[in-house]
Amino acid sequence: MEPLLPGIAGPEDVKKLPRSSLTQLCAELRDEIITGVSRSGGHLGASLGVVEITVALHRVFSTPTDKIVWDVGHQAYGHKLLTGRRERFGTLRSKGGVAGFPKQSESPHDMFGVGHASTAISAALGFAAARDAEGRKNSVIAVVGDGALTGGLSFEGLNNAGQLGTNMIVILNDNKMSISPNVGAISKYLTRITSGKHYVRLEADIWDLLGKVPHGSKAQKMAGRIKESLKQLVVPTILFEELGFKYFGPLDGHDLPLMVKTLRAVRKLKGPILIHCITQKGRGYRFAEEDGQRYHGVGKFDKARGIKIVPPDIPSYTSVFGETLAELAEKDSRIHGITAAMPSGTGLTPLRDRFPARFHDVGIAEGHAVTFSAGLASDGRKPVVAIYSTFLQRALDQIIHDVALQKLPVVFAVDRGGVVGEDGPTHHGVFDYTYLRMIPDMVVMAPRDEDQLRHMLATGLARDDGPSSIRYPRGSGLGVSIEGDPTPLTIGTSETLAEGDDFCILAVGSMVREAMEAADVLAKAGLSAEVVDMRFIKPLDEELLDSVWSRHRLVVTVEENSLAGGFGAAVLEWAARSGGTRRLQVLNLGIPDAFQEHASRSELLEELGLTGRGLARRIQEVLEHRSGGTQAQSAS
């Protein structure tokens, strides 16, 4: 059988295929996705589950004239393959290659860049309003995973769409999963709908009846009333229709002829439409069907054998955090752990398994997670909110207004701090020093290794007069020994790791090791460096800074965070406030004021100059060209 996918240069080629060939196209798409992801890593299960929906969308609609907005973007690999990127699909998530998420600059068929959940309905409504303002007639479709409905932004979009009443289609891809199995009342509500087998049959019967009677006739109106009555009778609470949407479903999202027929029918209808599709995450790949959570996001793997599970030689920061939290919770019954749909990703499974009543997965709802924790803290509990840096950005108002303003002792475990690699700019956690240190009473910490992480967690939990944050990177720790009980540190104190006379490096978090390596490299050139692990981005160790300012002519700050408003900026602000009498040069090294693209973490750090050798090279250049006078420089 001649393969079809090589002949698909764009969506219009999908429309030219005979209907009998579409099943083959779906099979080829699945094989291409599995092969590509096995070689590059990526998000597998979600894209496999939405293949028939993807083909049906490009069969019926014409992008980029018609607008398809994906939520969260994990589902879009099939879309990329059908929109001219098949030949480059082997470069998925590699430096300079195809992005892992929809990206406007990559293709005109990617209508909206997306890496965070729950944005599609709001964005699609914006496209619909722009269309209406210009008098155009194109269709607008949002493809929303059911996990995204745990996020409040989805309901803000639904509410506004129902109010405006404009033409748009929301496809609810219901596979009962986000990364982990979905939680909450909305998930239970969708399960109650999908378990109503009688309703599925009755809906099909009424659909046929409505299609056979003359438009506008009494019979059609009567059939419509019967349909609504049956819904109210069989389906508990028609939430979507109360929000102003015409609801169709639940439909088998893998029944391609049904999906094509449904999309062709509803695109002619007026007002907002919601099509509820039931799909299987990981469809077509046995390993992913059996374990949707493990095969959500994967590294490279053997396509024939699946993921080989090899215990890491060195535990990750995430696992050390999770085990330490469970250990501390054993001794303090006030400790709670909160996550936003990522119990395994944030390391909270040990707490969940040992103390389920004190574990809370609130769904993809970061703002709610923070305010929920503020409520816990207000009533004497000790909440620890574990959220990736990039996702915690979504809860900034709640951190300021609901936690810090009330001086509540909430601990924020900020995972995936710094550049995270192949997921790219939507997922790099390079702004948290900046947005957290600006908040009054917030203590901001960053451990240099996994053992120090344990002590910082104890430090945050020991506070009773305000919030604390602990920022740590993705991946394995440094392999240091972990001994003794977690012990609180004295807030705002640093630790000097190396003595030297020529200059001083002030480093935080993941950059402490790189600073020590830079000092070793420069020592071979006859240069002596003092290296300080500052530990606290806020409050700074001002006594130490006073001493450094009195003894050195060059001070270098190093951080894996945006230089705009980050650790180095904090040091410069201190220097401006302190009114020091000595003139010295300050070199800020970190991430420049630009979004970083996708590549491996090692490639990104090398490119940014944030490796031991990269730091040494930059410092030596400054020393060689140093001139008198107070100077402050920023560099990447």
Beta strands, then each sheet from edge to edge (+ up, - down):
strand 1: 42-43
strand 2: 67-71
strand 3: 140-145
strand 4: 168-174
strand 5: 246-252
strand 6: 272-278
strand 7: 297-298
strand 8: 335-339
strand 9: 359-361
strand 10: 382-388
strand 11: 411-415
strand 12: 443-445
strand 13: 468-471
strand 14: 495-498
strand 15: 503-507
strand 16: 529-533
strand 17: 536-538
strand 18: 554-562
strand 19: 585-591
strand 20: 631-635
sheet 1: 1+ 7-
sheet 2: 2+ 3+ 4+ 6+ 5+
sheet 3: 9+ 8+ 10+ 11+ 13+ 12+ 17-
sheet 4: 14+ 16- 15- 18- 19- 20-
end
